[in-house]
Amino acid sequence: MGYSFSLLRIGDTGISGNLYTSGKERSTVVVWGVGAPRPPDYGNLVEAESILGYETDLFVPDYLGYARSDGKFTPMNCIRTFLRIYDSFTSGCIGRSGYSGERVKIMYGRLIFAGKSLGGSYVPLLPRFNKRISELGLFAPALDNKSSGSIAGEETNADFFDSMRYDGYHHIYRGILSKRWEEHLENKDGLSPMDNIAHLGDARIFLAHGRSDRCIHFSKSVSFYESLQRVFPDSTKRARLFLYPGDHGPSTTIPAIKDFMKWFGIKKRS
């Protein structure tokens, strides 16, 4: 199943990212927040083919402060990345390729925000800052960073920082070794999804996790979902937790995309 991608600079947002399309004009786009640490997307997102098997485009941004986007990498700038994309894509903007000089007109009527792992830390915060953002997909999300490593085999915050420091990732995540990030991963800045459930009253949420995930234990998603149900007893109409036998990678995300598309009513590509 064919698709193409272009690395584009989005208007005056300071954000660069890959826009994947199947060659047919779409009114819907999935904005995918990647996990960390990892190199920036260069058209190789594992989940892209599965997503583009449906009637949607896909945009994978570099967070502000990461890789090819401007600024410092901070938790709030991760959130601002999504907020700026929403404003630009719904009002209309130009995406520019610095390599080819290509200029692409971008405008969508429907944006669905999805985040995997670290990206899943920020997608559920978006309604707090913009209530118009209401369709959210969370794939093996990091929902309670302070508890990282509390279950045997899970990645700890120290593991995360060690990789950033010693594997050289701090060069592309500009500012990741700051005190601000230490406080964030200890849930001290008010930006933990577990502390912001009250803002999700109008959101429609798809939540997927693998039972064999050793990076982020699936019980963290179960706890988040149970908390959501306690705060909003009618949330079962608007939120759904799907558990899979897979791990932290494509063995979970690929089958989950099928359920994700069905949950949001996006048809298969003809």
Secondary structure, 3 states (H helix, E strand, C coil): CCCEEEEEEECCCCEEEEEEECCCCCCEEEEEECCCCCCCCCCCCCCHHHHCCECCEEEEECCCCECCCCCCCCHHHHHHHHHHHHHHHHHCEEEECCCCCCEEEECCCEEEEEEEHHHHHCHHHHHHHCCCCCEEEEECCCCCHHHCCCCCCCCCHHHHHHHHHHCCHHHCECCCCCHHHHHHHCCCCCCCHHHCHHHHCCCEEEEEEECCCCCCCCHHHHHHHHHHHHHCCCHHHCEEEEEECCCCCHHHHHHHHHHHHHHCCCCECC
